[in-house]
Amino acid sequence: MRTFEHRNMKGKDTCPICKTNKDGETVLIAIDGTQKGNIVQAMQFHLACLELRWNKQHNFIYQKFGDDNEP
C-alpha cells in the first residue's frame, strides 16, 4: 500500500473515518465499482485512522467501524 506524507488538500474531501481534512500521512483506497480500464476512483484516508483486520477464515481485510462492545 502506497502512503503519502501529506493529503491532497485541493477540494473538500474529508477522511471517511474521522470526517476531517487535517494534513497528515494518507493512503488512497480504491472505490469498488468505479474502475474503467486501468483507472479507478479512490478516497483519501488518514493512515492513523485505519485499524485494519484480517478475516483468516474468508481471507479478506476489512476496517471495523464503531465500538466493539456494541451489539
PDB file of N, H, CA, C and O in Angstrom:
ATOM      1  N   MET A   1       0.862  -1.165   0.000  1.00  0.00           N
ATOM      2  CA  MET A   1       0.000   0.000   0.000  1.00  0.00           C
ATOM      3  C   MET A   1       0.908   1.227   0.000  1.00  0.00           C
ATOM      4  O   MET A   1       1.794   1.358   0.845  1.00  0.00           O
ATOM      5  N   ARG A   2       0.683   2.094  -0.928  1.00  0.00           N
ATOM      6  H   ARG A   2      -0.037   1.987  -1.615  1.00  0.00           H
ATOM      7  CA  ARG A   2       1.485   3.303  -1.039  1.00  0.00           C
ATOM      8  C   ARG A   2       0.935   4.369  -0.106  1.00  0.00           C
ATOM      9  O   ARG A   2      -0.275   4.584  -0.046  1.00  0.00           O
ATOM     10  N   THR A   3       1.826   5.037   0.623  1.00  0.00           N
ATOM     11  H   THR A   3       2.810   4.862   0.574  1.00  0.00           H
ATOM     12  CA  THR A   3       1.408   6.118   1.517  1.00  0.00           C
ATOM     13  C   THR A   3       1.946   7.445   0.997  1.00  0.00           C
ATOM     14  O   THR A   3       2.931   7.489   0.260  1.00  0.00           O
ATOM     15  N   PHE A   4       1.287   8.511   1.393  1.00  0.00           N
ATOM     16  H   PHE A   4       0.487   8.476   1.992  1.00  0.00           H
ATOM     17  CA  PHE A   4       1.683   9.858   1.012  1.00  0.00           C
ATOM     18  C   PHE A   4       1.901  10.657   2.295  1.00  0.00           C
ATOM     19  O   PHE A   4       1.111  10.563   3.235  1.00  0.00           O
ATOM     20  N   GLU A   5       2.970  11.440   2.328  1.00  0.00           N
ATOM     21  H   GLU A   5       3.612  11.517   1.565  1.00  0.00           H
ATOM     22  CA  GLU A   5       3.301  12.206   3.532  1.00  0.00           C
ATOM     23  C   GLU A   5       2.224  13.233   3.869  1.00  0.00           C
ATOM     24  O   GLU A   5       1.988  13.525   5.042  1.00  0.00           O
ATOM     25  N   HIS A   6       1.572  13.782   2.845  1.00  0.00           N
ATOM     26  H   HIS A   6       1.763  13.546   1.893  1.00  0.00           H
ATOM     27  CA  HIS A   6       0.547  14.812   3.044  1.00  0.00           C
ATOM     28  C   HIS A   6      -0.703  14.485   2.240  1.00  0.00           C
ATOM     29  O   HIS A   6      -0.632  13.829   1.201  1.00  0.00           O
ATOM     30  N   ARG A   7      -1.836  14.944   2.727  1.00  0.00           N
ATOM     31  H   ARG A   7      -1.893  15.477   3.571  1.00  0.00           H
ATOM     32  CA  ARG A   7      -3.097  14.823   1.995  1.00  0.00           C
ATOM     33  C   ARG A   7      -3.099  15.777   0.810  1.00  0.00           C
ATOM     34  O   ARG A   7      -2.406  16.795   0.832  1.00  0.00           O
ATOM     35  N   ASN A   8      -3.859  15.462  -0.207  1.00  0.00           N
ATOM     36  H   ASN A   8      -4.422  14.636  -0.225  1.00  0.00           H
ATOM     37  CA  ASN A   8      -4.138  16.403  -1.281  1.00  0.00           C
ATOM     38  C   ASN A   8      -5.212  17.338  -0.733  1.00  0.00           C
ATOM     39  O   ASN A   8      -6.362  16.935  -0.561  1.00  0.00           O
ATOM     40  N   MET A   9      -4.842  18.564  -0.463  1.00  0.00           N
ATOM     41  H   MET A   9      -3.908  18.892  -0.603  1.00  0.00           H
ATOM     42  CA  MET A   9      -5.747  19.499   0.199  1.00  0.00           C
ATOM     43  C   MET A   9      -6.663  20.241  -0.775  1.00  0.00           C
ATOM     44  O   MET A   9      -7.483  21.054  -0.349  1.00  0.00           O
ATOM     45  N   LYS A  10      -6.534  19.973  -2.071  1.00  0.00           N
ATOM     46  H   LYS A  10      -5.868  19.312  -2.417  1.00  0.00           H
ATOM     47  CA  LYS A  10      -7.434  20.581  -3.045  1.00  0.00           C
ATOM     48  C   LYS A  10      -8.788  19.908  -2.925  1.00  0.00           C
ATOM     49  O   LYS A  10      -8.855  18.689  -2.768  1.00  0.00           O
ATOM     50  N   GLY A  11      -9.836  20.650  -2.993  1.00  0.00           N
ATOM     51  H   GLY A  11      -9.782  21.640  -3.120  1.00  0.00           H
ATOM     52  CA  GLY A  11     -11.174  20.071  -2.875  1.00  0.00           C
ATOM     53  C   GLY A  11     -11.632  20.030  -1.429  1.00  0.00           C
ATOM     54  O   GLY A  11     -10.949  20.526  -0.533  1.00  0.00           O
ATOM     55  N   LYS A  12     -12.800  19.431  -1.211  1.00  0.00           N
ATOM     56  H   LYS A  12     -13.355  19.028  -1.939  1.00  0.00           H
ATOM     57  CA  LYS A  12     -13.429  19.436   0.105  1.00  0.00           C
ATOM     58  C   LYS A  12     -13.499  18.044   0.728  1.00  0.00           C
ATOM     59  O   LYS A  12     -14.186  17.851   1.731  1.00  0.00           O
ATOM     60  N   ASP A  13     -12.793  17.069   0.143  1.00  0.00           N
ATOM     61  H   ASP A  13     -12.235  17.225  -0.672  1.00  0.00           H
ATOM     62  CA  ASP A  13     -12.843  15.705   0.664  1.00  0.00           C
ATOM     63  C   ASP A  13     -12.333  15.632   2.092  1.00  0.00           C
ATOM     64  O   ASP A  13     -11.399  16.340   2.469  1.00  0.00           O
ATOM     65  N   THR A  14     -12.960  14.762   2.888  1.00  0.00           N
ATOM     66  H   THR A  14     -13.719  14.187   2.583  1.00  0.00           H
ATOM     67  CA  THR A  14     -12.518  14.505   4.250  1.00  0.00           C
ATOM     68  C   THR A  14     -12.252  13.011   4.405  1.00  0.00           C
ATOM     69  O   THR A  14     -12.725  12.203   3.606  1.00  0.00           O
ATOM     70  N   CYS A  15     -11.508  12.658   5.415  1.00  0.00           N
ATOM     71  H   CYS A  15     -11.124  13.314   6.064  1.00  0.00           H
ATOM     72  CA  CYS A  15     -11.266  11.253   5.721  1.00  0.00           C
ATOM     73  C   CYS A  15     -12.604  10.631   6.104  1.00  0.00           C
ATOM     74  O   CYS A  15     -13.277  11.151   6.994  1.00  0.00           O
ATOM     75  N   PRO A  16     -13.011   9.544   5.468  1.00  0.00           N
ATOM     76  CA  PRO A  16     -14.305   8.928   5.776  1.00  0.00           C
ATOM     77  C   PRO A  16     -14.410   8.392   7.204  1.00  0.00           C
ATOM     78  O   PRO A  16     -15.515   8.138   7.681  1.00  0.00           O
ATOM     79  N   ILE A  17     -13.284   8.216   7.890  1.00  0.00           N
ATOM     80  H   ILE A  17     -12.386   8.422   7.502  1.00  0.00           H
ATOM     81  CA  ILE A  17     -13.326   7.679   9.250  1.00  0.00           C
ATOM     82  C   ILE A  17     -13.463   8.791  10.282  1.00  0.00           C
ATOM     83  O   ILE A  17     -14.389   8.769  11.093  1.00  0.00           O
ATOM     84  N   CYS A  18     -12.549   9.767  10.262  1.00  0.00           N
ATOM     85  H   CYS A  18     -11.797   9.785   9.603  1.00  0.00           H
ATOM     86  CA  CYS A  18     -12.580  10.831  11.283  1.00  0.00           C
ATOM     87  C   CYS A  18     -13.349  12.065  10.838  1.00  0.00           C
ATOM     88  O   CYS A  18     -13.602  12.962  11.641  1.00  0.00           O
ATOM     89  N   LYS A  19     -13.720  12.117   9.567  1.00  0.00           N
ATOM     90  H   LYS A  19     -13.514  11.388   8.914  1.00  0.00           H
ATOM     91  CA  LYS A  19     -14.524  13.216   8.999  1.00  0.00           C
ATOM     92  C   LYS A  19     -13.808  14.565   9.016  1.00  0.00           C
ATOM     93  O   LYS A  19     -14.464  15.607   8.989  1.00  0.00           O
ATOM     94  N   THR A  20     -12.456  14.566   9.063  1.00  0.00           N
ATOM     95  H   THR A  20     -11.923  13.721   9.085  1.00  0.00           H
ATOM     96  CA  THR A  20     -11.704  15.820   8.996  1.00  0.00           C
ATOM     97  C   THR A  20     -10.836  15.821   7.749  1.00  0.00           C
ATOM     98  O   THR A  20     -10.659  14.790   7.101  1.00  0.00           O
ATOM     99  N   ASN A  21     -10.299  16.987   7.423  1.00  0.00           N
ATOM    100  H   ASN A  21     -10.443  17.825   7.950  1.00  0.00           H
ATOM    101  CA  ASN A  21      -9.345  17.071   6.314  1.00  0.00           C
ATOM    102  C   ASN A  21      -7.984  17.544   6.821  1.00  0.00           C
ATOM    103  O   ASN A  21      -7.250  18.226   6.105  1.00  0.00           O
ATOM    104  N   LYS A  22      -7.651  17.176   8.065  1.00  0.00           N
ATOM    105  H   LYS A  22      -8.247  16.622   8.647  1.00  0.00           H
ATOM    106  CA  LYS A  22      -6.351  17.526   8.628  1.00  0.00           C
ATOM    107  C   LYS A  22      -5.246  16.929   7.778  1.00  0.00           C
ATOM    108  O   LYS A  22      -5.383  15.832   7.237  1.00  0.00           O
ATOM    109  N   ASP A  23      -4.140  17.671   7.667  1.00  0.00           N
ATOM    110  H   ASP A  23      -4.028  18.562   8.107  1.00  0.00           H
ATOM    111  CA  ASP A  23      -2.999  17.172   6.927  1.00  0.00           C
ATOM    112  C   ASP A  23      -2.342  16.049   7.717  1.00  0.00           C
ATOM    113  O   ASP A  23      -2.378  16.043   8.948  1.00  0.00           O
ATOM    114  N   GLY A  24      -1.755  15.119   7.020  1.00  0.00           N
ATOM    115  H   GLY A  24      -1.725  15.125   6.021  1.00  0.00           H
ATOM    116  CA  GLY A  24      -1.058  14.008   7.665  1.00  0.00           C
ATOM    117  C   GLY A  24      -0.839  12.885   6.682  1.00  0.00           C
ATOM    118  O   GLY A  24      -1.274  12.952   5.532  1.00  0.00           O
ATOM    119  N   GLU A  25      -0.151  11.840   7.148  1.00  0.00           N
ATOM    120  H   GLU A  25       0.202  11.787   8.082  1.00  0.00           H
ATOM    121  CA  GLU A  25       0.140  10.698   6.284  1.00  0.00           C
ATOM    122  C   GLU A  25      -1.169  10.071   5.814  1.00  0.00           C
ATOM    123  O   GLU A  25      -2.080   9.835   6.608  1.00  0.00           O
ATOM    124  N   THR A  26      -1.249   9.807   4.519  1.00  0.00           N
ATOM    125  H   THR A  26      -0.509   9.999   3.874  1.00  0.00           H
ATOM    126  CA  THR A  26      -2.507   9.441   3.872  1.00  0.00           C
ATOM    127  C   THR A  26      -2.301   8.258   2.929  1.00  0.00           C
ATOM    128  O   THR A  26      -1.221   8.064   2.370  1.00  0.00           O
ATOM    129  N   VAL A  27      -3.361   7.479   2.771  1.00  0.00           N
ATOM    130  H   VAL A  27      -4.238   7.637   3.225  1.00  0.00           H
ATOM    131  CA  VAL A  27      -3.378   6.413   1.765  1.00  0.00           C
ATOM    132  C   VAL A  27      -4.610   6.607   0.886  1.00  0.00           C
ATOM    133  O   VAL A  27      -5.621   7.157   1.322  1.00  0.00           O
ATOM    134  N   LEU A  28      -4.505   6.150  -0.345  1.00  0.00           N
ATOM    135  H   LEU A  28      -3.683   5.703  -0.698  1.00  0.00           H
ATOM    136  CA  LEU A  28      -5.652   6.156  -1.245  1.00  0.00           C
ATOM    137  C   LEU A  28      -6.243   4.761  -1.260  1.00  0.00           C
ATOM    138  O   LEU A  28      -5.515   3.780  -1.409  1.00  0.00           O
ATOM    139  N   ILE A  29      -7.557   4.662  -1.107  1.00  0.00           N
ATOM    140  H   ILE A  29      -8.148   5.459  -0.985  1.00  0.00           H
ATOM    141  CA  ILE A  29      -8.243   3.378  -1.139  1.00  0.00           C
ATOM    142  C   ILE A  29      -9.257   3.413  -2.277  1.00  0.00           C
ATOM    143  O   ILE A  29     -10.117   4.292  -2.341  1.00  0.00           O
ATOM    144  N   ALA A  30      -9.135   2.434  -3.176  1.00  0.00           N
ATOM    145  H   ALA A  30      -8.436   1.721  -3.124  1.00  0.00           H
ATOM    146  CA  ALA A  30      -9.998   2.367  -4.358  1.00  0.00           C
ATOM    147  C   ALA A  30     -11.456   2.172  -3.964  1.00  0.00           C
ATOM    148  O   ALA A  30     -11.765   1.520  -2.967  1.00  0.00           O
ATOM    149  N   ILE A  31     -12.345   2.752  -4.768  1.00  0.00           N
ATOM    150  H   ILE A  31     -12.094   3.282  -5.578  1.00  0.00           H
ATOM    151  CA  ILE A  31     -13.786   2.632  -4.562  1.00  0.00           C
ATOM    152  C   ILE A  31     -14.305   1.535  -5.491  1.00  0.00           C
ATOM    153  O   ILE A  31     -14.176   1.632  -6.711  1.00  0.00           O
ATOM    154  N   ASP A  32     -14.895   0.487  -4.898  1.00  0.00           N
ATOM    155  H   ASP A  32     -15.000   0.409  -3.906  1.00  0.00           H
ATOM    156  CA  ASP A  32     -15.452  -0.618  -5.690  1.00  0.00           C
ATOM    157  C   ASP A  32     -16.418  -0.093  -6.749  1.00  0.00           C
ATOM    158  O   ASP A  32     -17.194   0.830  -6.498  1.00  0.00           O
ATOM    159  N   GLY A  33     -16.358  -0.694  -7.931  1.00  0.00           N
ATOM    160  H   GLY A  33     -15.728  -1.444  -8.135  1.00  0.00           H
ATOM    161  CA  GLY A  33     -17.309  -0.382  -8.989  1.00  0.00           C
ATOM    162  C   GLY A  33     -16.989   0.848  -9.802  1.00  0.00           C
ATOM    163  O   GLY A  33     -17.793   1.246 -10.644  1.00  0.00           O
ATOM    164  N   THR A  34     -15.817   1.479  -9.576  1.00  0.00           N
ATOM    165  H   THR A  34     -15.164   1.156  -8.891  1.00  0.00           H
ATOM    166  CA  THR A  34     -15.502   2.714 -10.307  1.00  0.00           C
ATOM    167  C   THR A  34     -14.372   2.529 -11.318  1.00  0.00           C
ATOM    168  O   THR A  34     -13.941   3.502 -11.938  1.00  0.00           O
ATOM    169  N   GLN A  35     -13.891   1.315 -11.495  1.00  0.00           N
ATOM    170  H   GLN A  35     -14.241   0.525 -10.992  1.00  0.00           H
ATOM    171  CA  GLN A  35     -12.762   1.090 -12.381  1.00  0.00           C
ATOM    172  C   GLN A  35     -13.179   1.144 -13.838  1.00  0.00           C
ATOM    173  O   GLN A  35     -14.179   0.553 -14.246  1.00  0.00           O
ATOM    174  N   LYS A  36     -12.372   1.880 -14.619  1.00  0.00           N
ATOM    175  H   LYS A  36     -11.560   2.360 -14.287  1.00  0.00           H
ATOM    176  CA  LYS A  36     -12.536   1.948 -16.070  1.00  0.00           C
ATOM    177  C   LYS A  36     -11.154   1.760 -16.659  1.00  0.00           C
ATOM    178  O   LYS A  36     -10.321   2.664 -16.602  1.00  0.00           O
ATOM    179  N   GLY A  37     -10.908   0.588 -17.225  1.00  0.00           N
ATOM    180  H   GLY A  37     -11.584  -0.147 -17.271  1.00  0.00           H
ATOM    181  CA  GLY A  37      -9.563   0.272 -17.714  1.00  0.00           C
ATOM    182  C   GLY A  37      -8.620   0.149 -16.525  1.00  0.00           C
ATOM    183  O   GLY A  37      -8.880  -0.596 -15.580  1.00  0.00           O
ATOM    184  N   ASN A  38      -7.519   0.896 -16.591  1.00  0.00           N
ATOM    185  H   ASN A  38      -7.308   1.501 -17.358  1.00  0.00           H
ATOM    186  CA  ASN A  38      -6.539   0.873 -15.503  1.00  0.00           C
ATOM    187  C   ASN A  38      -6.740   2.012 -14.509  1.00  0.00           C
ATOM    188  O   ASN A  38      -5.879   2.242 -13.660  1.00  0.00           O
ATOM    189  N   ILE A  39      -7.850   2.724 -14.595  1.00  0.00           N
ATOM    190  H   ILE A  39      -8.551   2.538 -15.284  1.00  0.00           H
ATOM    191  CA  ILE A  39      -8.108   3.879 -13.730  1.00  0.00           C
ATOM    192  C   ILE A  39      -9.248   3.549 -12.782  1.00  0.00           C
ATOM    193  O   ILE A  39     -10.251   2.961 -13.186  1.00  0.00           O
ATOM    194  N   VAL A  40      -9.091   3.928 -11.516  1.00  0.00           N
ATOM    195  H   VAL A  40      -8.276   4.405 -11.188  1.00  0.00           H
ATOM    196  CA  VAL A  40     -10.138   3.702 -10.521  1.00  0.00           C
ATOM    197  C   VAL A  40     -10.231   4.933  -9.633  1.00  0.00           C
ATOM    198  O   VAL A  40      -9.214   5.554  -9.324  1.00  0.00           O
ATOM    199  N   GLN A  41     -11.438   5.290  -9.222  1.00  0.00           N
ATOM    200  H   GLN A  41     -12.264   4.786  -9.473  1.00  0.00           H
ATOM    201  CA  GLN A  41     -11.608   6.387  -8.276  1.00  0.00           C
ATOM    202  C   GLN A  41     -11.179   5.913  -6.891  1.00  0.00           C
ATOM    203  O   GLN A  41     -11.284   4.729  -6.572  1.00  0.00           O
ATOM    204  N   ALA A  42     -10.699   6.837  -6.079  1.00  0.00           N
ATOM    205  H   ALA A  42     -10.614   7.799  -6.337  1.00  0.00           H
ATOM    206  CA  ALA A  42     -10.229   6.477  -4.740  1.00  0.00           C
ATOM    207  C   ALA A  42     -10.552   7.599  -3.750  1.00  0.00           C
ATOM    208  O   ALA A  42     -10.803   8.740  -4.138  1.00  0.00           O
ATOM    209  N   MET A  43     -10.540   7.246  -2.472  1.00  0.00           N
ATOM    210  H   MET A  43     -10.336   6.319  -2.157  1.00  0.00           H
ATOM    211  CA  MET A  43     -10.737   8.205  -1.378  1.00  0.00           C
ATOM    212  C   MET A  43      -9.459   8.271  -0.560  1.00  0.00           C
ATOM    213  O   MET A  43      -8.715   7.295  -0.462  1.00  0.00           O
ATOM    214  N   GLN A  44      -9.215   9.444   0.028  1.00  0.00           N
ATOM    215  H   GLN A  44      -9.819  10.237  -0.052  1.00  0.00           H
ATOM    216  CA  GLN A  44      -8.068   9.627   0.912  1.00  0.00           C
ATOM    217  C   GLN A  44      -8.458   9.256   2.342  1.00  0.00           C
ATOM    218  O   GLN A  44      -9.483   9.712   2.848  1.00  0.00           O
ATOM    219  N   PHE A  45      -7.651   8.440   2.980  1.00  0.00           N
ATOM    220  H   PHE A  45      -6.818   8.069   2.569  1.00  0.00           H
ATOM    221  CA  PHE A  45      -7.831   8.062   4.381  1.00  0.00           C
ATOM    222  C   PHE A  45      -6.556   8.415   5.138  1.00  0.00           C
ATOM    223  O   PHE A  45      -5.455   8.196   4.634  1.00  0.00           O
ATOM    224  N   HIS A  46      -6.698   8.961   6.349  1.00  0.00           N
ATOM    225  H   HIS A  46      -7.593   9.139   6.758  1.00  0.00           H
ATOM    226  CA  HIS A  46      -5.518   9.138   7.200  1.00  0.00           C
ATOM    227  C   HIS A  46      -5.008   7.756   7.592  1.00  0.00           C
ATOM    228  O   HIS A  46      -5.786   6.905   8.025  1.00  0.00           O
ATOM    229  N   LEU A  47      -3.733   7.534   7.447  1.00  0.00           N
ATOM    230  H   LEU A  47      -3.101   8.225   7.095  1.00  0.00           H
ATOM    231  CA  LEU A  47      -3.155   6.247   7.814  1.00  0.00           C
ATOM    232  C   LEU A  47      -3.412   5.945   9.292  1.00  0.00           C
ATOM    233  O   LEU A  47      -3.678   4.800   9.655  1.00  0.00           O
ATOM    234  N   ALA A  48      -3.333   6.959  10.134  1.00  0.00           N
ATOM    235  H   ALA A  48      -3.117   7.890   9.839  1.00  0.00           H
ATOM    236  CA  ALA A  48      -3.536   6.774  11.577  1.00  0.00           C
ATOM    237  C   ALA A  48      -4.977   6.374  11.912  1.00  0.00           C
ATOM    238  O   ALA A  48      -5.215   5.809  12.980  1.00  0.00           O
ATOM    239  N   CYS A  49      -5.931   6.648  11.037  1.00  0.00           N
ATOM    240  H   CYS A  49      -5.737   7.106  10.170  1.00  0.00           H
ATOM    241  CA  CYS A  49      -7.343   6.310  11.291  1.00  0.00           C
ATOM    242  C   CYS A  49      -7.639   4.841  10.989  1.00  0.00           C
ATOM    243  O   CYS A  49      -8.634   4.302  11.472  1.00  0.00           O
ATOM    244  N   LEU A  50      -6.793   4.193  10.202  1.00  0.00           N
ATOM    245  H   LEU A  50      -5.984   4.631   9.809  1.00  0.00           H
ATOM    246  CA  LEU A  50      -7.058   2.817   9.801  1.00  0.00           C
ATOM    247  C   LEU A  50      -6.724   1.834  10.924  1.00  0.00           C
ATOM    248  O   LEU A  50      -5.654   1.899  11.530  1.00  0.00           O
ATOM    249  N   GLU A  51      -7.643   0.946  11.181  1.00  0.00           N
ATOM    250  H   GLU A  51      -8.512   0.894  10.690  1.00  0.00           H
ATOM    251  CA  GLU A  51      -7.460  -0.158  12.131  1.00  0.00           C
ATOM    252  C   GLU A  51      -7.868  -1.430  11.384  1.00  0.00           C
ATOM    253  O   GLU A  51      -8.920  -2.010  11.652  1.00  0.00           O
ATOM    254  N   LEU A  52      -7.030  -1.847  10.457  1.00  0.00           N
ATOM    255  H   LEU A  52      -6.175  -1.376  10.240  1.00  0.00           H
ATOM    256  CA  LEU A  52      -7.374  -2.967   9.588  1.00  0.00           C
ATOM    257  C   LEU A  52      -7.346  -4.291  10.331  1.00  0.00           C
ATOM    258  O   LEU A  52      -6.562  -4.492  11.258  1.00  0.00           O
ATOM    259  N   ARG A  53      -8.216  -5.183   9.901  1.00  0.00           N
ATOM    260  H   ARG A  53      -8.853  -5.020   9.147  1.00  0.00           H
ATOM    261  CA  ARG A  53      -8.288  -6.541  10.443  1.00  0.00           C
ATOM    262  C   ARG A  53      -8.289  -7.519   9.286  1.00  0.00           C
ATOM    263  O   ARG A  53      -8.666  -7.180   8.164  1.00  0.00           O
ATOM    264  N   TRP A  54      -7.861  -8.742   9.575  1.00  0.00           N
ATOM    265  H   TRP A  54      -7.555  -9.018  10.486  1.00  0.00           H
ATOM    266  CA  TRP A  54      -7.841  -9.786   8.554  1.00  0.00           C
ATOM    267  C   TRP A  54      -8.731 -10.918   9.020  1.00  0.00           C
ATOM    268  O   TRP A  54      -8.550 -11.450  10.116  1.00  0.00           O
ATOM    269  N   ASN A  55      -9.695 -11.288   8.185  1.00  0.00           N
ATOM    270  H   ASN A  55      -9.841 -10.856   7.295  1.00  0.00           H
ATOM    271  CA  ASN A  55     -10.543 -12.439   8.457  1.00  0.00           C
ATOM    272  C   ASN A  55      -9.864 -13.634   7.795  1.00  0.00           C
ATOM    273  O   ASN A  55      -9.960 -13.831   6.583  1.00  0.00           O
ATOM    274  N   LYS A  56      -9.179 -14.425   8.614  1.00  0.00           N
ATOM    275  H   LYS A  56      -9.102 -14.266   9.598  1.00  0.00           H
ATOM    276  CA  LYS A  56      -8.390 -15.542   8.092  1.00  0.00           C
ATOM    277  C   LYS A  56      -9.276 -16.602   7.445  1.00  0.00           C
ATOM    278  O   LYS A  56      -8.898 -17.196   6.435  1.00  0.00           O
ATOM    279  N   GLN A  57     -10.453 -16.841   8.023  1.00  0.00           N
ATOM    280  H   GLN A  57     -10.760 -16.358   8.844  1.00  0.00           H
ATOM    281  CA  GLN A  57     -11.359 -17.869   7.504  1.00  0.00           C
ATOM    282  C   GLN A  57     -11.811 -17.559   6.079  1.00  0.00           C
ATOM    283  O   GLN A  57     -11.840 -18.450   5.230  1.00  0.00           O
ATOM    284  N   HIS A  58     -12.163 -16.302   5.813  1.00  0.00           N
ATOM    285  H   HIS A  58     -12.140 -15.578   6.502  1.00  0.00           H
ATOM    286  CA  HIS A  58     -12.668 -15.906   4.493  1.00  0.00           C
ATOM    287  C   HIS A  58     -11.615 -15.189   3.646  1.00  0.00           C
ATOM    288  O   HIS A  58     -11.865 -14.848   2.490  1.00  0.00           O
ATOM    289  N   ASN A  59     -10.427 -14.963   4.235  1.00  0.00           N
ATOM    290  H   ASN A  59     -10.224 -15.241   5.174  1.00  0.00           H
ATOM    291  CA  ASN A  59      -9.289 -14.364   3.541  1.00  0.00           C
ATOM    292  C   ASN A  59      -9.593 -12.983   2.950  1.00  0.00           C
ATOM    293  O   ASN A  59      -9.436 -12.764   1.749  1.00  0.00           O
ATOM    294  N   PHE A  60     -10.034 -12.050   3.816  1.00  0.00           N
ATOM    295  H   PHE A  60     -10.162 -12.228   4.792  1.00  0.00           H
ATOM    296  CA  PHE A  60     -10.194 -10.672   3.382  1.00  0.00           C
ATOM    297  C   PHE A  60      -9.802  -9.718   4.501  1.00  0.00           C
ATOM    298  O   PHE A  60      -9.847 -10.060   5.682  1.00  0.00           O
ATOM    299  N   ILE A  61      -9.417  -8.514   4.097  1.00  0.00           N
ATOM    300  H   ILE A  61      -9.381  -8.236   3.137  1.00  0.00           H
ATOM    301  CA  ILE A  61      -9.038  -7.448   5.023  1.00  0.00           C
ATOM    302  C   ILE A  61     -10.190  -6.465   5.096  1.00  0.00           C
ATOM    303  O   ILE A  61     -10.827  -6.175   4.083  1.00  0.00           O
ATOM    304  N   TYR A  62     -10.463  -5.951   6.289  1.00  0.00           N
ATOM    305  H   TYR A  62      -9.946  -6.186   7.112  1.00  0.00           H
ATOM    306  CA  TYR A  62     -11.562  -5.005   6.447  1.00  0.00           C
ATOM    307  C   TYR A  62     -11.264  -4.004   7.545  1.00  0.00           C
ATOM    308  O   TYR A  62     -10.334  -4.189   8.330  1.00  0.00           O
ATOM    309  N   GLN A  63     -12.056  -2.942   7.601  1.00  0.00           N
ATOM    310  H   GLN A  63     -12.812  -2.791   6.964  1.00  0.00           H
ATOM    311  CA  GLN A  63     -11.995  -1.901   8.629  1.00  0.00           C
ATOM    312  C   GLN A  63     -13.275  -1.996   9.426  1.00  0.00           C
ATOM    313  O   GLN A  63     -14.363  -1.883   8.862  1.00  0.00           O
ATOM    314  N   LYS A  64     -13.170  -2.199  10.714  1.00  0.00           N
ATOM    315  H   LYS A  64     -12.286  -2.291  11.173  1.00  0.00           H
ATOM    316  CA  LYS A  64     -14.343  -2.254  11.580  1.00  0.00           C
ATOM    317  C   LYS A  64     -14.663  -0.846  12.073  1.00  0.00           C
ATOM    318  O   LYS A  64     -13.779  -0.149  12.572  1.00  0.00           O
ATOM    319  N   PHE A  65     -15.900  -0.429  11.940  1.00  0.00           N
ATOM    320  H   PHE A  65     -16.618  -0.995  11.535  1.00  0.00           H
ATOM    321  CA  PHE A  65     -16.338   0.875  12.417  1.00  0.00           C
ATOM    322  C   PHE A  65     -17.166   0.695  13.669  1.00  0.00           C
ATOM    323  O   PHE A  65     -17.870  -0.307  13.798  1.00  0.00           O
ATOM    324  N   GLY A  66     -17.105   1.623  14.584  1.00  0.00           N
ATOM    325  H   GLY A  66     -16.534   2.437  14.480  1.00  0.00           H
ATOM    326  CA  GLY A  66     -17.918   1.563  15.784  1.00  0.00           C
ATOM    327  C   GLY A  66     -17.212   0.873  16.930  1.00  0.00           C
ATOM    328  O   GLY A  66     -16.053   0.472  16.822  1.00  0.00           O
ATOM    329  N   ASP A  67     -17.929   0.743  18.022  1.00  0.00           N
ATOM    330  H   ASP A  67     -18.870   1.069  18.109  1.00  0.00           H
ATOM    331  CA  ASP A  67     -17.401   0.176  19.270  1.00  0.00           C
ATOM    332  C   ASP A  67     -17.526  -1.333  19.242  1.00  0.00           C
ATOM    333  O   ASP A  67     -18.569  -1.865  18.860  1.00  0.00           O
ATOM    334  N   ASP A  68     -16.462  -2.035  19.649  1.00  0.00           N
ATOM    335  H   ASP A  68     -15.615  -1.603  19.960  1.00  0.00           H
ATOM    336  CA  ASP A  68     -16.501  -3.498  19.724  1.00  0.00           C
ATOM    337  C   ASP A  68     -17.555  -4.015  20.666  1.00  0.00           C
ATOM    338  O   ASP A  68     -17.980  -5.165  20.548  1.00  0.00           O
ATOM    339  N   ASN A  69     -17.994  -3.181  21.614  1.00  0.00           N
ATOM    340  H   ASN A  69     -17.649  -2.248  21.710  1.00  0.00           H
ATOM    341  CA  ASN A  69     -18.962  -3.615  22.610  1.00  0.00           C
ATOM    342  C   ASN A  69     -20.424  -3.414  22.168  1.00  0.00           C
ATOM    343  O   ASN A  69     -21.356  -3.803  22.871  1.00  0.00           O
ATOM    344  N   GLU A  70     -20.600  -2.803  20.998  1.00  0.00           N
ATOM    345  H   GLU A  70     -19.843  -2.487  20.426  1.00  0.00           H
ATOM    346  CA  GLU A  70     -21.968  -2.596  20.501  1.00  0.00           C
ATOM    347  C   GLU A  70     -22.555  -3.924  20.048  1.00  0.00           C
ATOM    348  O   GLU A  70     -21.832  -4.763  19.511  1.00  0.00           O
ATOM    349  N   PRO A  71     -23.854  -4.131  20.257  1.00  0.00           N
ATOM    350  CA  PRO A  71     -24.490  -5.399  19.827  1.00  0.00           C
ATOM    351  C   PRO A  71     -24.535  -5.541  18.322  1.00  0.00           C
ATOM    352  O   PRO A  71     -25.035  -6.543  17.811  1.00  0.00           O
TER     353      PRO A  71
END
